């Protein structure tokens, strides 16, 4: 399948996910578990998959909030508020149950509100705040074992070591393919636009992982095809500026649209709806629940789950240099306290490393894309000025 055809299929998945999910239910007879959190990397999807169910990532939606305002504070982030709005309007009634990992305060509160508004089962997994040491691994292993038992009872499908190991292998293969696509994007930033890369990651929230891997393989196989039109050359015929994205997600759609209109090349990211999702993989060699606990504790530092450590800045700076990015666009969803707490130190660390950055505060229902574009333009102009002065 050609690159164009593959991207068209991915776009159709992202624009019409409910239709696809309903078709999967009808075809398979399986159940769907909606996974609610700003950071689905912390949803142990392998456990859902091993029980013959489909895990669906819920990232909120670009919709007005009305019903949710009566149940959730107006200063909760738009991801939480629009997710609840969808639930109250039964827009996600295709889900048979829901799962909440213990990420930020907003989503921990949302889980309690959600339970009071639905009769469908809600599953919870609590992560340790300290991720190193035997105690953390032992605790999370036990959490996963208990969750697996709950999911098996819910699905009606017994889950043993064989089923779980097979699911781990399927998800690991998908992570490897996505990391390969990431490397391709860094080397050939004109191969996928920001919006297209966002769609590829988003599609993994709706598709069975085997199907998603098929589409990513098709993209990788199409790497020899001519890429999309290159961005407009800058002064002196130079290539467009190269930007790295950090934060939770490149949404609303106005963000990738503005980046594309400005001819920016996004060469990498560590977004939750991005490379954080597939940055690591589950090891082998021990019992599956032991390996799962080890793998999920290996995820890079994330503000929504962990205290802000210096390791986040070190990892970010390393990725920026690895991808040859010239600056960083820090995407923070409005009212996301964990990300806003991290920002001052992150900005200082980037400045000390000589990497320009700009904070862009967004929300899913934002109605002022002009202000967003102005902030992006400011970073682009700074980077062009740095080029002019040879920095």
C-alpha positions as a LaTeX table, in Angstrom:
\begin{tabular}{lrrr}
\hline
Residue & $x$ (\AA) & $y$ (\AA) & $z$ (\AA) \\
\hline
Unk1 & 0.00 & 0.00 & 0.00 \\
Unk2 & 1.32 & 3.45 & $-0.91$ \\
Unk3 & 2.19 & 6.13 & 1.62 \\
Unk4 & $-0.79$ & 8.23 & 0.49 \\
Unk5 & $-3.24$ & 5.32 & 0.83 \\
Unk6 & $-1.86$ & 4.39 & 4.26 \\
Unk7 & $-2.15$ & 7.95 & 5.54 \\
Unk8 & $-5.69$ & 8.17 & 4.17 \\
Unk9 & $-6.64$ & 5.00 & 6.07 \\
Unk10 & $-5.06$ & 6.37 & 9.27 \\
Unk11 & $-6.90$ & 9.68 & 8.88 \\
Unk12 & $-10.20$ & 7.83 & 8.46 \\
Unk13 & $-9.53$ & 5.93 & 11.71 \\
Unk14 & $-8.85$ & 9.15 & 13.62 \\
Unk15 & $-11.81$ & 11.05 & 12.19 \\
Unk16 & $-14.30$ & 8.16 & 12.66 \\
Unk17 & $-13.10$ & 6.13 & 15.66 \\
Unk18 & $-16.54$ & 5.23 & 17.06 \\
Unk19 & $-17.59$ & 3.63 & 13.79 \\
Unk20 & $-14.42$ & 1.55 & 13.72 \\
Unk21 & $-14.71$ & 0.51 & 17.38 \\
Unk22 & $-18.37$ & $-0.48$ & 16.96 \\
Unk23 & $-17.41$ & $-2.57$ & 13.94 \\
Unk24 & $-14.68$ & $-4.31$ & 15.96 \\
Unk25 & $-17.21$ & $-5.18$ & 18.69 \\
Unk26 & $-19.67$ & $-6.56$ & 16.18 \\
Unk27 & $-17.01$ & $-8.59$ & 14.40 \\
Unk28 & $-15.20$ & $-9.95$ & 17.46 \\
Unk29 & $-17.91$ & $-10.08$ & 20.10 \\
Unk30 & $-15.37$ & $-8.62$ & 22.53 \\
Unk31 & $-15.67$ & $-5.80$ & 25.04 \\
Unk32 & $-14.15$ & $-2.33$ & 24.89 \\
Unk33 & $-12.35$ & $-0.65$ & 27.81 \\
Unk34 & $-12.05$ & 3.13 & 27.64 \\
Unk35 & $-8.73$ & 4.22 & 29.15 \\
Unk36 & $-8.95$ & 7.69 & 30.68 \\
Unk37 & $-5.81$ & 9.59 & 31.56 \\
Unk38 & $-3.69$ & 12.40 & 30.22 \\
Unk39 & $-0.97$ & 9.82 & 29.79 \\
Unk40 & $-2.18$ & 6.50 & 28.35 \\
Unk41 & 1.43 & 5.22 & 28.48 \\
Unk42 & 0.52 & 4.39 & 32.07 \\
Unk43 & $-2.48$ & 2.28 & 31.12 \\
Unk44 & $-1.28$ & $-1.37$ & 31.06 \\
Unk45 & $-3.02$ & $-2.09$ & 27.78 \\
Unk46 & $-1.40$ & $-5.50$ & 27.49 \\
Unk47 & $-3.61$ & $-6.71$ & 30.34 \\
Unk48 & $-6.76$ & $-5.59$ & 28.50 \\
Unk49 & $-5.58$ & $-7.06$ & 25.21 \\
Unk50 & $-4.69$ & $-10.42$ & 26.79 \\
Unk51 & $-8.28$ & $-10.73$ & 28.03 \\
Unk52 & $-9.57$ & $-10.44$ & 24.45 \\
Unk53 & $-10.78$ & $-6.85$ & 24.88 \\
Unk54 & $-9.95$ & $-3.63$ & 23.03 \\
Unk55 & $-8.30$ & $-0.81$ & 25.04 \\
Unk56 & $-9.35$ & 2.58 & 23.67 \\
Unk57 & $-7.43$ & 5.70 & 24.68 \\
Unk58 & $-9.66$ & 8.65 & 25.59 \\
Unk59 & $-7.89$ & 11.99 & 25.14 \\
Unk60 & $-10.86$ & 14.34 & 25.40 \\
Unk61 & $-12.30$ & 16.06 & 22.33 \\
Unk62 & $-12.52$ & 19.45 & 20.66 \\
Unk63 & $-16.09$ & 20.03 & 21.80 \\
Unk64 & $-17.87$ & 22.66 & 23.93 \\
Unk65 & $-18.34$ & 21.75 & 27.59 \\
Unk66 & $-21.82$ & 22.10 & 29.08 \\
Unk67 & $-22.98$ & 19.08 & 31.07 \\
Unk68 & $-19.56$ & 18.43 & 32.63 \\
Unk69 & $-19.46$ & 21.90 & 34.21 \\
Unk70 & $-22.08$ & 20.78 & 36.72 \\
Unk71 & $-19.86$ & 17.96 & 37.98 \\
Unk72 & $-16.26$ & 19.07 & 37.48 \\
Unk73 & $-14.54$ & 22.32 & 38.42 \\
Unk74 & $-14.08$ & 24.83 & 35.62 \\
Unk75 & $-10.37$ & 24.96 & 36.43 \\
Unk76 & $-9.89$ & 21.26 & 35.62 \\
Unk77 & $-8.01$ & 20.76 & 32.36 \\
Unk78 & $-9.94$ & 20.51 & 29.09 \\
Unk79 & $-8.86$ & 16.89 & 28.62 \\
Unk80 & $-10.68$ & 15.86 & 31.80 \\
Unk81 & $-13.67$ & 18.12 & 31.21 \\
Unk82 & $-14.30$ & 17.12 & 27.59 \\
Unk83 & $-13.79$ & 13.44 & 28.43 \\
Unk84 & $-16.53$ & 13.71 & 31.06 \\
Unk85 & $-18.69$ & 15.64 & 28.59 \\
Unk86 & $-18.45$ & 12.73 & 26.16 \\
Unk87 & $-19.33$ & 10.31 & 28.93 \\
Unk88 & $-22.38$ & 12.31 & 30.06 \\
Unk89 & $-23.63$ & 12.66 & 26.49 \\
Unk90 & $-23.11$ & 8.90 & 25.99 \\
Unk91 & $-20.90$ & 9.71 & 23.02 \\
Unk92 & $-18.61$ & 6.89 & 24.16 \\
Unk93 & $-21.35$ & 4.40 & 25.02 \\
Unk94 & $-19.47$ & 1.92 & 22.83 \\
Unk95 & $-17.20$ & 1.38 & 25.86 \\
Unk96 & $-18.22$ & $-1.43$ & 28.19 \\
Unk97 & $-15.96$ & $-0.34$ & 31.04 \\
Unk98 & $-13.36$ & 2.29 & 31.90 \\
Unk99 & $-9.87$ & 2.34 & 33.37 \\
Unk100 & $-8.14$ & 5.07 & 35.38 \\
Unk101 & $-4.42$ & 5.03 & 36.19 \\
Unk102 & $-3.40$ & 7.18 & 39.16 \\
Unk103 & $-1.85$ & 10.08 & 37.27 \\
Unk104 & $-2.61$ & 13.73 & 38.12 \\
Unk105 & $-5.07$ & 15.08 & 40.70 \\
Unk106 & $-7.56$ & 16.09 & 38.00 \\
Unk107 & $-7.88$ & 12.55 & 36.69 \\
Unk108 & $-7.93$ & 10.98 & 40.13 \\
Unk109 & $-10.88$ & 13.26 & 40.95 \\
Unk110 & $-12.44$ & 12.53 & 37.58 \\
Unk111 & $-12.39$ & 8.80 & 38.32 \\
Unk112 & $-14.58$ & 9.33 & 41.40 \\
Unk113 & $-17.00$ & 11.58 & 39.51 \\
Unk114 & $-17.09$ & 9.08 & 36.64 \\
Unk115 & $-18.01$ & 6.19 & 38.94 \\
Unk116 & $-20.96$ & 8.19 & 40.22 \\
Unk117 & $-22.29$ & 8.83 & 36.71 \\
Unk118 & $-22.08$ & 5.36 & 35.16 \\
Unk119 & $-23.18$ & 1.86 & 36.02 \\
Unk120 & $-20.40$ & 0.40 & 33.93 \\
Unk121 & $-17.40$ & $-1.07$ & 35.76 \\
Unk122 & $-14.44$ & 1.19 & 36.42 \\
Unk123 & $-10.96$ & $-0.25$ & 36.94 \\
Unk124 & $-8.13$ & 1.52 & 38.69 \\
Unk125 & $-4.39$ & 0.96 & 38.80 \\
Unk126 & $-2.28$ & 2.87 & 41.30 \\
Unk127 & 1.36 & 3.55 & 40.51 \\
Unk128 & 4.06 & 4.11 & 43.11 \\
Unk129 & 5.52 & 7.61 & 43.22 \\
Unk130 & 9.02 & 6.23 & 43.65 \\
Unk131 & 9.93 & 4.09 & 40.67 \\
Unk132 & 13.25 & 2.58 & 41.76 \\
Unk133 & 13.89 & $-0.35$ & 44.06 \\
Unk134 & 12.45 & $-3.79$ & 44.69 \\
Unk135 & 9.56 & $-2.42$ & 46.74 \\
Unk136 & 8.19 & $-0.45$ & 43.78 \\
Unk137 & 8.48 & $-3.42$ & 41.42 \\
Unk138 & 6.89 & $-5.78$ & 43.90 \\
Unk139 & 4.03 & $-3.39$ & 44.58 \\
Unk140 & 3.27 & $-2.75$ & 40.90 \\
Unk141 & 3.52 & $-6.45$ & 40.08 \\
Unk142 & 0.82 & $-7.14$ & 42.67 \\
Unk143 & $-1.33$ & $-4.30$ & 41.30 \\
Unk144 & $-1.11$ & $-5.78$ & 37.80 \\
Unk145 & $-1.96$ & $-9.28$ & 39.05 \\
Unk146 & $-5.09$ & $-8.00$ & 40.82 \\
Unk147 & $-6.10$ & $-5.92$ & 37.81 \\
Unk148 & $-5.60$ & $-8.88$ & 35.49 \\
Unk149 & $-7.92$ & $-11.00$ & 37.62 \\
Unk150 & $-10.58$ & $-8.26$ & 37.52 \\
Unk151 & $-10.28$ & $-7.89$ & 33.76 \\
Unk152 & $-10.46$ & $-11.66$ & 33.21 \\
Unk153 & $-13.69$ & $-11.86$ & 35.22 \\
Unk154 & $-15.12$ & $-8.92$ & 33.28 \\
Unk155 & $-14.26$ & $-10.34$ & 29.86 \\
Unk156 & $-15.13$ & $-13.93$ & 30.74 \\
Unk157 & $-11.87$ & $-15.07$ & 29.14 \\
Unk158 & $-9.31$ & $-16.77$ & 31.39 \\
Unk159 & $-5.87$ & $-15.22$ & 31.01 \\
Unk160 & $-2.72$ & $-17.23$ & 31.59 \\
Unk161 & 1.00 & $-16.70$ & 31.10 \\
Unk162 & 0.78 & $-17.65$ & 27.44 \\
Unk163 & $-1.93$ & $-15.09$ & 26.57 \\
Unk164 & $-0.23$ & $-12.28$ & 28.45 \\
Unk165 & 3.19 & $-13.00$ & 26.96 \\
Unk166 & 1.70 & $-12.94$ & 23.46 \\
Unk167 & 0.10 & $-9.54$ & 24.13 \\
Unk168 & 3.39 & $-8.19$ & 25.47 \\
Unk169 & 5.14 & $-9.29$ & 22.26 \\
Unk170 & 2.47 & $-7.63$ & 20.10 \\
Unk171 & 2.78 & $-4.33$ & 21.96 \\
Unk172 & 6.58 & $-4.46$ & 22.00 \\
Unk173 & 6.64 & $-4.94$ & 18.23 \\
Unk174 & 4.40 & $-1.90$ & 17.81 \\
Unk175 & 6.67 & 0.21 & 20.04 \\
Unk176 & 9.71 & $-0.83$ & 17.99 \\
Unk177 & 7.98 & 0.08 & 14.73 \\
Unk178 & 6.94 & 3.48 & 16.11 \\
Unk179 & 10.47 & 4.22 & 17.30 \\
Unk180 & 11.72 & 3.35 & 13.82 \\
Unk181 & 9.16 & 5.76 & 12.34 \\
Unk182 & 10.39 & 8.40 & 14.80 \\
Unk183 & 13.95 & 7.95 & 13.57 \\
Unk184 & 12.73 & 8.24 & 9.99 \\
Unk185 & 10.95 & 11.50 & 10.82 \\
Unk186 & 14.08 & 12.96 & 12.42 \\
Unk187 & 16.16 & 12.10 & 9.35 \\
Unk188 & 13.46 & 13.05 & 6.83 \\
Unk189 & 11.17 & 15.60 & 8.49 \\
Unk190 & 9.39 & 16.18 & 5.18 \\
Unk191 & 8.19 & 12.55 & 5.13 \\
Unk192 & 5.38 & 13.13 & 7.67 \\
Unk193 & 3.75 & 16.40 & 8.66 \\
Unk194 & 3.11 & 17.19 & 12.33 \\
Unk195 & $-0.57$ & 16.45 & 11.87 \\
Unk196 & 0.11 & 13.17 & 10.10 \\
Unk197 & 2.47 & 12.00 & 12.85 \\
Unk198 & $-0.11$ & 12.98 & 15.48 \\
Unk199 & $-2.72$ & 10.96 & 13.57 \\
Unk200 & $-0.43$ & 7.92 & 13.45 \\
Unk201 & $-0.05$ & 7.97 & 17.24 \\
Unk202 & $-3.72$ & 8.76 & 17.84 \\
Unk203 & $-4.77$ & 5.83 & 15.63 \\
Unk204 & $-3.03$ & 3.47 & 18.06 \\
Unk205 & $-5.57$ & 4.58 & 20.69 \\
Unk206 & $-8.43$ & 3.18 & 18.63 \\
Unk207 & $-7.10$ & 0.25 & 16.60 \\
Unk208 & $-6.20$ & $-3.25$ & 17.73 \\
Unk209 & $-2.44$ & $-3.02$ & 18.07 \\
Unk210 & $-1.87$ & $-5.66$ & 15.38 \\
Unk211 & $-3.80$ & $-3.51$ & 12.90 \\
Unk212 & $-1.88$ & $-0.41$ & 13.89 \\
Unk213 & 1.44 & $-2.21$ & 13.40 \\
Unk214 & 0.34 & $-3.19$ & 9.89 \\
Unk215 & $-0.21$ & 0.47 & 9.00 \\
Unk216 & 3.10 & 1.60 & 10.51 \\
Unk217 & 4.94 & $-1.12$ & 8.57 \\
Unk218 & 3.28 & 0.14 & 5.40 \\
Unk219 & 4.56 & 3.65 & 6.11 \\
Unk220 & 8.08 & 2.39 & 6.75 \\
Unk221 & 8.02 & 0.38 & 3.52 \\
Unk222 & 6.98 & 3.54 & 1.68 \\
Unk223 & 10.05 & 5.43 & 2.91 \\
Unk224 & 11.59 & 5.22 & $-0.56$ \\
Unk225 & 8.62 & 7.07 & $-2.10$ \\
Unk226 & 8.82 & 10.81 & $-2.75$ \\
Unk227 & 7.92 & 12.74 & 0.40 \\
Unk228 & 5.32 & 15.45 & 0.74 \\
Unk229 & 6.24 & 18.92 & $-0.64$ \\
Unk230 & 9.09 & 20.40 & 1.36 \\
Unk231 & 8.59 & 23.52 & 3.44 \\
Unk232 & 9.44 & 26.87 & 1.95 \\
Unk233 & 13.19 & 27.50 & 2.11 \\
Unk234 & 14.30 & 30.16 & 4.55 \\
Unk235 & 16.74 & 32.98 & 3.99 \\
Unk236 & 19.66 & 31.97 & 1.82 \\
Unk237 & 17.83 & 28.84 & 0.68 \\
Unk238 & 18.14 & 27.20 & 4.08 \\
Unk239 & 15.79 & 24.46 & 5.20 \\
Unk240 & 12.81 & 25.25 & 7.49 \\
Unk241 & 13.60 & 25.56 & 11.20 \\
Unk242 & 13.67 & 22.30 & 13.15 \\
Unk243 & 11.55 & 22.17 & 16.31 \\
Unk244 & 11.13 & 19.61 & 19.09 \\
Unk245 & 7.80 & 19.32 & 20.97 \\
Unk246 & 7.51 & 18.55 & 24.67 \\
Unk247 & 4.44 & 18.25 & 26.91 \\
Unk248 & 1.24 & 16.22 & 26.82 \\
Unk249 & $-0.10$ & 16.48 & 23.28 \\
Unk250 & $-0.05$ & 18.55 & 20.07 \\
Unk251 & $-3.75$ & 19.35 & 20.25 \\
Unk252 & $-6.09$ & 21.05 & 19.41 \\
Unk253 & $-5.68$ & 20.57 & 15.68 \\
Unk254 & $-4.85$ & 24.30 & 15.40 \\
Unk255 & $-1.35$ & 23.51 & 16.73 \\
Unk256 & $-0.12$ & 21.18 & 13.96 \\
Unk257 & $-2.01$ & 23.33 & 11.45 \\
Unk258 & $-0.11$ & 26.46 & 12.54 \\
Unk259 & 3.22 & 24.61 & 12.47 \\
Unk260 & 2.56 & 23.40 & 8.94 \\
Unk261 & 1.40 & 26.82 & 7.71 \\
Unk262 & 4.61 & 28.33 & 9.04 \\
Unk263 & 6.66 & 25.69 & 7.25 \\
Unk264 & 8.17 & 24.33 & 10.47 \\
Unk265 & 9.77 & 20.90 & 10.60 \\
Unk266 & 8.93 & 18.98 & 13.77 \\
Unk267 & 11.80 & 16.51 & 14.07 \\
Unk268 & 10.86 & 14.83 & 17.35 \\
Unk269 & 8.85 & 14.97 & 20.56 \\
Unk270 & 8.47 & 13.46 & 24.01 \\
Unk271 & 4.70 & 14.01 & 24.15 \\
Unk272 & 2.28 & 11.74 & 25.99 \\
Unk273 & 0.40 & 11.55 & 22.70 \\
Unk274 & 3.72 & 11.00 & 21.01 \\
Unk275 & 7.02 & 9.26 & 21.61 \\
Unk276 & 6.50 & 8.80 & 25.36 \\
Unk277 & 3.78 & 6.33 & 24.37 \\
Unk278 & 6.29 & 4.00 & 22.71 \\
Unk279 & 9.61 & 5.08 & 24.22 \\
Unk280 & 10.32 & 1.85 & 26.07 \\
Unk281 & 9.29 & $-1.78$ & 25.92 \\
Unk282 & 8.54 & $-4.60$ & 28.28 \\
Unk283 & 11.56 & $-6.82$ & 29.05 \\
Unk284 & 11.52 & $-10.60$ & 28.89 \\
Unk285 & 13.04 & $-13.32$ & 30.98 \\
Unk286 & 10.79 & $-13.38$ & 34.04 \\
Unk287 & 7.11 & $-14.04$ & 34.67 \\
Unk288 & 4.90 & $-11.70$ & 32.60 \\
Unk289 & 3.59 & $-9.65$ & 35.55 \\
Unk290 & 7.16 & $-9.15$ & 36.79 \\
Unk291 & 8.28 & $-8.01$ & 33.33 \\
Unk292 & 5.26 & $-5.72$ & 32.99 \\
Unk293 & 6.00 & $-4.03$ & 36.30 \\
Unk294 & 9.66 & $-3.58$ & 35.34 \\
Unk295 & 8.75 & $-2.17$ & 31.91 \\
Unk296 & 6.17 & 0.32 & 33.13 \\
Unk297 & 8.56 & 1.59 & 35.81 \\
Unk298 & 11.13 & 2.27 & 33.07 \\
Unk299 & 9.06 & 4.95 & 31.35 \\
Unk300 & 10.82 & 8.32 & 31.15 \\
Unk301 & 9.95 & 10.96 & 33.77 \\
Unk302 & 6.42 & 12.31 & 33.37 \\
Unk303 & 5.01 & 15.31 & 35.23 \\
Unk304 & 1.52 & 13.82 & 35.55 \\
Unk305 & 2.77 & 10.84 & 37.55 \\
Unk306 & 6.20 & 11.54 & 39.04 \\
Unk307 & 7.75 & 14.37 & 41.06 \\
Unk308 & 9.67 & 16.70 & 38.76 \\
Unk309 & 13.21 & 15.29 & 38.55 \\
Unk310 & 16.31 & 16.70 & 36.84 \\
Unk311 & 16.22 & 13.60 & 34.64 \\
Unk312 & 13.37 & 15.05 & 32.57 \\
Unk313 & 15.45 & 18.02 & 31.44 \\
Unk314 & 18.51 & 15.83 & 30.79 \\
Unk315 & 16.47 & 13.43 & 28.69 \\
Unk316 & 14.81 & 16.28 & 26.79 \\
Unk317 & 18.09 & 18.03 & 26.02 \\
Unk318 & 19.60 & 14.75 & 24.84 \\
Unk319 & 16.66 & 14.14 & 22.48 \\
Unk320 & 16.82 & 17.71 & 21.15 \\
Unk321 & 20.49 & 17.31 & 20.26 \\
Unk322 & 19.99 & 13.82 & 18.88 \\
Unk323 & 17.32 & 15.08 & 16.45 \\
Unk324 & 19.27 & 18.27 & 15.62 \\
Unk325 & 16.33 & 20.41 & 16.68 \\
Unk326 & 17.03 & 24.14 & 16.96 \\
Unk327 & 14.40 & 24.96 & 19.57 \\
Unk328 & 11.68 & 23.53 & 21.80 \\
Unk329 & 7.97 & 24.26 & 21.80 \\
Unk330 & 6.60 & 23.47 & 25.27 \\
Unk331 & 2.91 & 22.53 & 24.96 \\
Unk332 & 0.98 & 22.84 & 28.22 \\
Unk333 & $-2.76$ & 22.23 & 28.43 \\
Unk334 & $-4.38$ & 25.08 & 30.38 \\
Unk335 & $-4.79$ & 24.26 & 34.10 \\
Unk336 & $-2.36$ & 21.32 & 33.83 \\
Unk337 & $-0.66$ & 21.97 & 37.17 \\
Unk338 & 1.99 & 19.21 & 36.90 \\
Unk339 & 3.28 & 20.60 & 33.59 \\
Unk340 & 3.14 & 24.20 & 34.79 \\
Unk341 & 5.09 & 23.24 & 37.93 \\
Unk342 & 7.79 & 21.69 & 35.73 \\
Unk343 & 8.02 & 24.62 & 33.31 \\
Unk344 & 10.20 & 27.16 & 35.19 \\
Unk345 & 13.01 & 24.70 & 35.86 \\
Unk346 & 12.68 & 23.14 & 32.41 \\
Unk347 & 12.95 & 26.58 & 30.79 \\
Unk348 & 16.06 & 27.41 & 32.82 \\
Unk349 & 17.72 & 24.09 & 31.99 \\
Unk350 & 17.04 & 24.58 & 28.28 \\
Unk351 & 18.37 & 28.14 & 28.43 \\
Unk352 & 21.54 & 26.97 & 30.17 \\
Unk353 & 21.98 & 24.38 & 27.40 \\
Unk354 & 21.62 & 27.11 & 24.78 \\
Unk355 & 18.30 & 25.82 & 23.46 \\
Unk356 & 15.58 & 28.44 & 22.81 \\
Unk357 & 12.08 & 27.54 & 24.00 \\
Unk358 & 8.57 & 28.97 & 24.06 \\
Unk359 & 5.65 & 27.96 & 26.28 \\
Unk360 & 2.34 & 27.49 & 24.48 \\
Unk361 & $-0.69$ & 27.15 & 26.77 \\
Unk362 & $-3.57$ & 25.41 & 25.00 \\
Unk363 & $-6.95$ & 23.85 & 25.59 \\
Unk364 & $-9.04$ & 21.56 & 23.44 \\
Unk365 & $-11.88$ & 24.05 & 23.03 \\
Unk366 & $-9.67$ & 27.08 & 22.44 \\
Unk367 & $-11.19$ & 29.69 & 20.15 \\
Unk368 & $-8.21$ & 31.98 & 19.56 \\
Unk369 & $-5.81$ & 30.21 & 17.17 \\
Unk370 & $-4.37$ & 33.60 & 16.22 \\
Unk371 & $-2.72$ & 33.97 & 19.63 \\
Unk372 & $-1.36$ & 30.45 & 19.31 \\
Unk373 & 0.13 & 31.22 & 15.91 \\
Unk374 & 1.75 & 34.40 & 17.24 \\
Unk375 & 3.62 & 32.44 & 19.93 \\
Unk376 & 4.85 & 29.88 & 17.39 \\
Unk377 & 5.93 & 32.67 & 15.04 \\
Unk378 & 7.96 & 34.21 & 17.88 \\
Unk379 & 9.94 & 31.00 & 18.33 \\
Unk380 & 10.44 & 30.59 & 14.58 \\
Unk381 & 11.78 & 34.16 & 14.28 \\
Unk382 & 14.15 & 33.58 & 17.22 \\
Unk383 & 15.54 & 30.47 & 15.56 \\
Unk384 & 15.97 & 32.23 & 12.22 \\
Unk385 & 17.79 & 35.06 & 14.01 \\
Unk386 & 20.09 & 32.53 & 15.66 \\
Unk387 & 20.87 & 31.07 & 12.26 \\
Unk388 & 21.66 & 34.52 & 10.91 \\
Unk389 & 24.17 & 35.06 & 13.69 \\
Unk390 & 25.59 & 31.55 & 13.34 \\
Unk391 & 24.41 & 30.31 & 16.75 \\
\hline
\end{tabular}
